[in-house]
Amino acid sequence: MVGGVLATLQAEEIEKITGIKPHKGILNIPGQLDKGDDKIIDNLPLTIPF
């Protein structure tokens, strides 16, 4: 998983290595990642995946 400041500051390097283009910047508008999704990603609580 890649996120936070790293995804913005090293987006080109991440894309070159993984082939995945990270989203740069904040996610404070509903539907930025998934059209029709009304969640504001930046307002969701942080969780630790197990």
mmCIF file of the N, C-alpha and C atoms, coordinates in Angstrom:
data_MODEL
# 
_entry.id   MODEL 
# 
loop_
_atom_site.group_PDB 
_atom_site.id 
_atom_site.type_symbol 
_atom_site.label_atom_id 
_atom_site.label_alt_id 
_atom_site.label_comp_id 
_atom_site.label_asym_id 
_atom_site.label_entity_id 
_atom_site.label_seq_id 
_atom_site.pdbx_PDB_ins_code 
_atom_site.Cartn_x 
_atom_site.Cartn_y 
_atom_site.Cartn_z 
_atom_site.occupancy 
_atom_site.B_iso_or_equiv 
_atom_site.pdbx_formal_charge 
_atom_site.auth_seq_id 
_atom_site.auth_comp_id 
_atom_site.auth_asym_id 
_atom_site.auth_atom_id 
_atom_site.pdbx_PDB_model_num 
ATOM 1   N N  . MET A 1 1  ? 0.849   -1.180 0.000   1.00 0.00 ? 1  MET A N  1 
ATOM 2   C CA . MET A 1 1  ? 0.000   0.000  0.000   1.00 0.00 ? 1  MET A CA 1 
ATOM 3   C C  . MET A 1 1  ? 0.889   1.235  0.000   1.00 0.00 ? 1  MET A C  1 
ATOM 4   N N  . VAL A 1 2  ? 0.456   2.217  -0.728  1.00 0.00 ? 2  VAL A N  1 
ATOM 5   C CA . VAL A 1 2  ? 1.155   3.491  -0.785  1.00 0.00 ? 2  VAL A CA 1 
ATOM 6   C C  . VAL A 1 2  ? 0.153   4.592  -0.532  1.00 0.00 ? 2  VAL A C  1 
ATOM 7   N N  . GLY A 1 3  ? 0.533   5.532  0.277   1.00 0.00 ? 3  GLY A N  1 
ATOM 8   C CA . GLY A 1 3  ? -0.371  6.641  0.537   1.00 0.00 ? 3  GLY A CA 1 
ATOM 9   C C  . GLY A 1 3  ? 0.343   7.784  1.205   1.00 0.00 ? 3  GLY A C  1 
ATOM 10  N N  . GLY A 1 4  ? -0.418  8.760  1.581   1.00 0.00 ? 4  GLY A N  1 
ATOM 11  C CA . GLY A 1 4  ? 0.129   9.908  2.280   1.00 0.00 ? 4  GLY A CA 1 
ATOM 12  C C  . GLY A 1 4  ? 1.051   10.732 1.411   1.00 0.00 ? 4  GLY A C  1 
ATOM 13  N N  . VAL A 1 5  ? 2.003   11.352 2.055   1.00 0.00 ? 5  VAL A N  1 
ATOM 14  C CA . VAL A 1 5  ? 2.926   12.255 1.391   1.00 0.00 ? 5  VAL A CA 1 
ATOM 15  C C  . VAL A 1 5  ? 3.764   11.522 0.343   1.00 0.00 ? 5  VAL A C  1 
ATOM 16  N N  . LEU A 1 6  ? 4.135   10.279 0.607   1.00 0.00 ? 6  LEU A N  1 
ATOM 17  C CA . LEU A 1 6  ? 4.957   9.518  -0.342  1.00 0.00 ? 6  LEU A CA 1 
ATOM 18  C C  . LEU A 1 6  ? 4.285   9.435  -1.710  1.00 0.00 ? 6  LEU A C  1 
ATOM 19  N N  . ALA A 1 7  ? 2.994   9.182  -1.741  1.00 0.00 ? 7  ALA A N  1 
ATOM 20  C CA . ALA A 1 7  ? 2.275   9.046  -3.013  1.00 0.00 ? 7  ALA A CA 1 
ATOM 21  C C  . ALA A 1 7  ? 2.302   10.337 -3.820  1.00 0.00 ? 7  ALA A C  1 
ATOM 22  N N  . THR A 1 8  ? 2.339   11.461 -3.150  1.00 0.00 ? 8  THR A N  1 
ATOM 23  C CA . THR A 1 8  ? 2.377   12.749 -3.840  1.00 0.00 ? 8  THR A CA 1 
ATOM 24  C C  . THR A 1 8  ? 3.793   13.131 -4.243  1.00 0.00 ? 8  THR A C  1 
ATOM 25  N N  . LEU A 1 9  ? 4.749   12.969 -3.324  1.00 0.00 ? 9  LEU A N  1 
ATOM 26  C CA . LEU A 1 9  ? 6.113   13.413 -3.598  1.00 0.00 ? 9  LEU A CA 1 
ATOM 27  C C  . LEU A 1 9  ? 6.865   12.508 -4.569  1.00 0.00 ? 9  LEU A C  1 
ATOM 28  N N  . GLN A 1 10 ? 6.564   11.217 -4.560  1.00 0.00 ? 10 GLN A N  1 
ATOM 29  C CA . GLN A 1 10 ? 7.297   10.288 -5.422  1.00 0.00 ? 10 GLN A CA 1 
ATOM 30  C C  . GLN A 1 10 ? 6.361   9.528  -6.365  1.00 0.00 ? 10 GLN A C  1 
ATOM 31  N N  . ALA A 1 11 ? 5.350   10.226 -6.855  1.00 0.00 ? 11 ALA A N  1 
ATOM 32  C CA . ALA A 1 11 ? 4.347   9.589  -7.716  1.00 0.00 ? 11 ALA A CA 1 
ATOM 33  C C  . ALA A 1 11 ? 4.967   8.976  -8.972  1.00 0.00 ? 11 ALA A C  1 
ATOM 34  N N  . GLU A 1 12 ? 5.892   9.690  -9.596  1.00 0.00 ? 12 GLU A N  1 
ATOM 35  C CA . GLU A 1 12 ? 6.507   9.181  -10.827 1.00 0.00 ? 12 GLU A CA 1 
ATOM 36  C C  . GLU A 1 12 ? 7.311   7.913  -10.569 1.00 0.00 ? 12 GLU A C  1 
ATOM 37  N N  . GLU A 1 13 ? 8.071   7.896  -9.464  1.00 0.00 ? 13 GLU A N  1 
ATOM 38  C CA . GLU A 1 13 ? 8.866   6.721  -9.117  1.00 0.00 ? 13 GLU A CA 1 
ATOM 39  C C  . GLU A 1 13 ? 7.973   5.520  -8.820  1.00 0.00 ? 13 GLU A C  1 
ATOM 40  N N  . ILE A 1 14 ? 6.884   5.748  -8.105  1.00 0.00 ? 14 ILE A N  1 
ATOM 41  C CA . ILE A 1 14 ? 5.950   4.673  -7.771  1.00 0.00 ? 14 ILE A CA 1 
ATOM 42  C C  . ILE A 1 14 ? 5.329   4.108  -9.041  1.00 0.00 ? 14 ILE A C  1 
ATOM 43  N N  . GLU A 1 15 ? 4.918   4.988  -9.957  1.00 0.00 ? 15 GLU A N  1 
ATOM 44  C CA . GLU A 1 15 ? 4.326   4.527  -11.207 1.00 0.00 ? 15 GLU A CA 1 
ATOM 45  C C  . GLU A 1 15 ? 5.336   3.740  -12.043 1.00 0.00 ? 15 GLU A C  1 
ATOM 46  N N  . LYS A 1 16 ? 6.560   4.202  -12.070 1.00 0.00 ? 16 LYS A N  1 
ATOM 47  C CA . LYS A 1 16 ? 7.614   3.525  -12.839 1.00 0.00 ? 16 LYS A CA 1 
ATOM 48  C C  . LYS A 1 16 ? 7.872   2.111  -12.315 1.00 0.00 ? 16 LYS A C  1 
ATOM 49  N N  . ILE A 1 17 ? 7.891   1.950  -11.001 1.00 0.00 ? 17 ILE A N  1 
ATOM 50  C CA . ILE A 1 17 ? 8.187   0.654  -10.390 1.00 0.00 ? 17 ILE A CA 1 
ATOM 51  C C  . ILE A 1 17 ? 6.982   -0.281 -10.410 1.00 0.00 ? 17 ILE A C  1 
ATOM 52  N N  . THR A 1 18 ? 5.778   0.263  -10.150 1.00 0.00 ? 18 THR A N  1 
ATOM 53  C CA . THR A 1 18 ? 4.597   -0.593 -9.991  1.00 0.00 ? 18 THR A CA 1 
ATOM 54  C C  . THR A 1 18 ? 3.668   -0.605 -11.192 1.00 0.00 ? 18 THR A C  1 
ATOM 55  N N  . GLY A 1 19 ? 3.730   0.434  -12.014 1.00 0.00 ? 19 GLY A N  1 
ATOM 56  C CA . GLY A 1 19 ? 2.776   0.568  -13.111 1.00 0.00 ? 19 GLY A CA 1 
ATOM 57  C C  . GLY A 1 19 ? 1.453   1.173  -12.679 1.00 0.00 ? 19 GLY A C  1 
ATOM 58  N N  . ILE A 1 20 ? 1.367   1.553  -11.417 1.00 0.00 ? 20 ILE A N  1 
ATOM 59  C CA . ILE A 1 20 ? 0.144   2.138  -10.866 1.00 0.00 ? 20 ILE A CA 1 
ATOM 60  C C  . ILE A 1 20 ? 0.364   3.633  -10.678 1.00 0.00 ? 20 ILE A C  1 
ATOM 61  N N  . LYS A 1 21 ? -0.570  4.443  -11.185 1.00 0.00 ? 21 LYS A N  1 
ATOM 62  C CA . LYS A 1 21 ? -0.456  5.893  -11.053 1.00 0.00 ? 21 LYS A CA 1 
ATOM 63  C C  . LYS A 1 21 ? -1.180  6.338  -9.782  1.00 0.00 ? 21 LYS A C  1 
ATOM 64  N N  . PRO A 1 22 ? -0.424  6.781  -8.774  1.00 0.00 ? 22 PRO A N  1 
ATOM 65  C CA . PRO A 1 22 ? -1.062  7.207  -7.522  1.00 0.00 ? 22 PRO A CA 1 
ATOM 66  C C  . PRO A 1 22 ? -1.821  8.522  -7.693  1.00 0.00 ? 22 PRO A C  1 
ATOM 67  N N  . HIS A 1 23 ? -2.838  8.693  -6.865  1.00 0.00 ? 23 HIS A N  1 
ATOM 68  C CA . HIS A 1 23 ? -3.558  9.966  -6.815  1.00 0.00 ? 23 HIS A CA 1 
ATOM 69  C C  . HIS A 1 23 ? -2.691  10.940 -6.048  1.00 0.00 ? 23 HIS A C  1 
ATOM 70  N N  . LYS A 1 24 ? -2.474  12.128 -6.589  1.00 0.00 ? 24 LYS A N  1 
ATOM 71  C CA . LYS A 1 24 ? -1.689  13.148 -5.896  1.00 0.00 ? 24 LYS A CA 1 
ATOM 72  C C  . LYS A 1 24 ? -2.635  14.158 -5.263  1.00 0.00 ? 24 LYS A C  1 
ATOM 73  N N  . GLY A 1 25 ? -2.349  14.490 -4.013  1.00 0.00 ? 25 GLY A N  1 
ATOM 74  C CA . GLY A 1 25 ? -3.144  15.499 -3.325  1.00 0.00 ? 25 GLY A CA 1 
ATOM 75  C C  . GLY A 1 25 ? -4.138  14.903 -2.355  1.00 0.00 ? 25 GLY A C  1 
ATOM 76  N N  . ILE A 1 26 ? -5.008  15.768 -1.864  1.00 0.00 ? 26 ILE A N  1 
ATOM 77  C CA . ILE A 1 26 ? -5.969  15.354 -0.843  1.00 0.00 ? 26 ILE A CA 1 
ATOM 78  C C  . ILE A 1 26 ? -7.241  14.793 -1.481  1.00 0.00 ? 26 ILE A C  1 
ATOM 79  N N  . LEU A 1 27 ? -7.978  14.052 -0.698  1.00 0.00 ? 27 LEU A N  1 
ATOM 80  C CA . LEU A 1 27 ? -9.228  13.427 -1.160  1.00 0.00 ? 27 LEU A CA 1 
ATOM 81  C C  . LEU A 1 27 ? -10.385 14.005 -0.338  1.00 0.00 ? 27 LEU A C  1 
ATOM 82  N N  . ASN A 1 28 ? -10.711 15.259 -0.607  1.00 0.00 ? 28 ASN A N  1 
ATOM 83  C CA . ASN A 1 28 ? -11.714 15.952 0.206   1.00 0.00 ? 28 ASN A CA 1 
ATOM 84  C C  . ASN A 1 28 ? -13.016 16.240 -0.541  1.00 0.00 ? 28 ASN A C  1 
ATOM 85  N N  . ILE A 1 29 ? -13.215 15.583 -1.683  1.00 0.00 ? 29 ILE A N  1 
ATOM 86  C CA . ILE A 1 29 ? -14.436 15.757 -2.467  1.00 0.00 ? 29 ILE A CA 1 
ATOM 87  C C  . ILE A 1 29 ? -15.051 14.383 -2.712  1.00 0.00 ? 29 ILE A C  1 
ATOM 88  N N  . PRO A 1 30 ? -16.342 14.201 -2.445  1.00 0.00 ? 30 PRO A N  1 
ATOM 89  C CA . PRO A 1 30 ? -16.968 12.894 -2.686  1.00 0.00 ? 30 PRO A CA 1 
ATOM 90  C C  . PRO A 1 30 ? -16.815 12.465 -4.148  1.00 0.00 ? 30 PRO A C  1 
ATOM 91  N N  . GLY A 1 31 ? -16.571 11.186 -4.363  1.00 0.00 ? 31 GLY A N  1 
ATOM 92  C CA . GLY A 1 31 ? -16.509 10.636 -5.709  1.00 0.00 ? 31 GLY A CA 1 
ATOM 93  C C  . GLY A 1 31 ? -15.181 10.803 -6.427  1.00 0.00 ? 31 GLY A C  1 
ATOM 94  N N  . GLN A 1 32 ? -14.148 11.286 -5.759  1.00 0.00 ? 32 GLN A N  1 
ATOM 95  C CA . GLN A 1 32 ? -12.864 11.477 -6.426  1.00 0.00 ? 32 GLN A CA 1 
ATOM 96  C C  . GLN A 1 32 ? -12.259 10.165 -6.912  1.00 0.00 ? 32 GLN A C  1 
ATOM 97  N N  . LEU A 1 33 ? -12.418 9.104  -6.159  1.00 0.00 ? 33 LEU A N  1 
ATOM 98  C CA . LEU A 1 33 ? -11.849 7.815  -6.560  1.00 0.00 ? 33 LEU A CA 1 
ATOM 99  C C  . LEU A 1 33 ? -12.893 6.917  -7.204  1.00 0.00 ? 33 LEU A C  1 
ATOM 100 N N  . ASP A 1 34 ? -14.100 6.936  -6.683  1.00 0.00 ? 34 ASP A N  1 
ATOM 101 C CA . ASP A 1 34 ? -15.183 6.104  -7.207  1.00 0.00 ? 34 ASP A CA 1 
ATOM 102 C C  . ASP A 1 34 ? -16.397 6.982  -7.479  1.00 0.00 ? 34 ASP A C  1 
ATOM 103 N N  . LYS A 1 35 ? -16.730 7.138  -8.740  1.00 0.00 ? 35 LYS A N  1 
ATOM 104 C CA . LYS A 1 35 ? -17.889 7.961  -9.100  1.00 0.00 ? 35 LYS A CA 1 
ATOM 105 C C  . LYS A 1 35 ? -19.144 7.415  -8.410  1.00 0.00 ? 35 LYS A C  1 
ATOM 106 N N  . GLY A 1 36 ? -19.921 8.288  -7.838  1.00 0.00 ? 36 GLY A N  1 
ATOM 107 C CA . GLY A 1 36 ? -21.143 7.890  -7.160  1.00 0.00 ? 36 GLY A CA 1 
ATOM 108 C C  . GLY A 1 36 ? -20.961 7.583  -5.682  1.00 0.00 ? 36 GLY A C  1 
ATOM 109 N N  . ASP A 1 37 ? -19.718 7.508  -5.220  1.00 0.00 ? 37 ASP A N  1 
ATOM 110 C CA . ASP A 1 37 ? -19.462 7.262  -3.799  1.00 0.00 ? 37 ASP A CA 1 
ATOM 111 C C  . ASP A 1 37 ? -19.528 8.599  -3.064  1.00 0.00 ? 37 ASP A C  1 
ATOM 112 N N  . ASP A 1 38 ? -20.352 8.674  -2.033  1.00 0.00 ? 38 ASP A N  1 
ATOM 113 C CA . ASP A 1 38 ? -20.541 9.948  -1.343  1.00 0.00 ? 38 ASP A CA 1 
ATOM 114 C C  . ASP A 1 38 ? -19.594 10.156 -0.166  1.00 0.00 ? 38 ASP A C  1 
ATOM 115 N N  . LYS A 1 39 ? -18.671 9.212  0.059   1.00 0.00 ? 39 LYS A N  1 
ATOM 116 C CA . LYS A 1 39 ? -17.741 9.342  1.188   1.00 0.00 ? 39 LYS A CA 1 
ATOM 117 C C  . LYS A 1 39 ? -16.627 10.334 0.852   1.00 0.00 ? 39 LYS A C  1 
ATOM 118 N N  . ILE A 1 40 ? -16.231 11.111 1.854   1.00 0.00 ? 40 ILE A N  1 
ATOM 119 C CA . ILE A 1 40 ? -15.053 11.967 1.742   1.00 0.00 ? 40 ILE A CA 1 
ATOM 120 C C  . ILE A 1 40 ? -13.919 11.195 2.410   1.00 0.00 ? 40 ILE A C  1 
ATOM 121 N N  . ILE A 1 41 ? -12.981 10.714 1.610   1.00 0.00 ? 41 ILE A N  1 
ATOM 122 C CA . ILE A 1 41 ? -11.928 9.827  2.096   1.00 0.00 ? 41 ILE A CA 1 
ATOM 123 C C  . ILE A 1 41 ? -11.141 10.451 3.248   1.00 0.00 ? 41 ILE A C  1 
ATOM 124 N N  . ASP A 1 42 ? -10.818 11.740 3.152   1.00 0.00 ? 42 ASP A N  1 
ATOM 125 C CA . ASP A 1 42 ? -10.026 12.389 4.196   1.00 0.00 ? 42 ASP A CA 1 
ATOM 126 C C  . ASP A 1 42 ? -10.757 12.486 5.530   1.00 0.00 ? 42 ASP A C  1 
ATOM 127 N N  . ASN A 1 43 ? -12.062 12.263 5.553   1.00 0.00 ? 43 ASN A N  1 
ATOM 128 C CA . ASN A 1 43 ? -12.823 12.316 6.804   1.00 0.00 ? 43 ASN A CA 1 
ATOM 129 C C  . ASN A 1 43 ? -13.000 10.946 7.444   1.00 0.00 ? 43 ASN A C  1 
ATOM 130 N N  . LEU A 1 44 ? -12.568 9.884  6.780   1.00 0.00 ? 44 LEU A N  1 
ATOM 131 C CA . LEU A 1 44 ? -12.716 8.547  7.341   1.00 0.00 ? 44 LEU A CA 1 
ATOM 132 C C  . LEU A 1 44 ? -11.689 8.313  8.446   1.00 0.00 ? 44 LEU A C  1 
ATOM 133 N N  . PRO A 1 45 ? -12.028 7.510  9.465   1.00 0.00 ? 45 PRO A N  1 
ATOM 134 C CA . PRO A 1 45 ? -11.064 7.248  10.543  1.00 0.00 ? 45 PRO A CA 1 
ATOM 135 C C  . PRO A 1 45 ? -9.925  6.373  10.023  1.00 0.00 ? 45 PRO A C  1 
ATOM 136 N N  . LEU A 1 46 ? -8.757  6.592  10.593  1.00 0.00 ? 46 LEU A N  1 
ATOM 137 C CA . LEU A 1 46 ? -7.594  5.781  10.251  1.00 0.00 ? 46 LEU A CA 1 
ATOM 138 C C  . LEU A 1 46 ? -7.736  4.402  10.889  1.00 0.00 ? 46 LEU A C  1 
ATOM 139 N N  . THR A 1 47 ? -7.369  3.367  10.156  1.00 0.00 ? 47 THR A N  1 
ATOM 140 C CA . THR A 1 47 ? -7.407  2.019  10.696  1.00 0.00 ? 47 THR A CA 1 
ATOM 141 C C  . THR A 1 47 ? -6.113  1.302  10.333  1.00 0.00 ? 47 THR A C  1 
ATOM 142 N N  . ILE A 1 48 ? -5.787  0.287  11.088  1.00 0.00 ? 48 ILE A N  1 
ATOM 143 C CA . ILE A 1 48 ? -4.595  -0.522 10.823  1.00 0.00 ? 48 ILE A CA 1 
ATOM 144 C C  . ILE A 1 48 ? -5.090  -1.865 10.280  1.00 0.00 ? 48 ILE A C  1 
ATOM 145 N N  . PRO A 1 49 ? -4.729  -2.218 9.046   1.00 0.00 ? 49 PRO A N  1 
ATOM 146 C CA . PRO A 1 49 ? -5.195  -3.500 8.489   1.00 0.00 ? 49 PRO A CA 1 
ATOM 147 C C  . PRO A 1 49 ? -4.472  -4.677 9.142   1.00 0.00 ? 49 PRO A C  1 
ATOM 148 N N  . PHE A 1 50 ? -5.213  -5.697 9.471   1.00 0.00 ? 50 PHE A N  1 
ATOM 149 C CA . PHE A 1 50 ? -4.627  -6.914 10.052  1.00 0.00 ? 50 PHE A CA 1 
ATOM 150 C C  . PHE A 1 50 ? -4.985  -8.095 9.198   1.00 0.00 ? 50 PHE A C  1 
# 
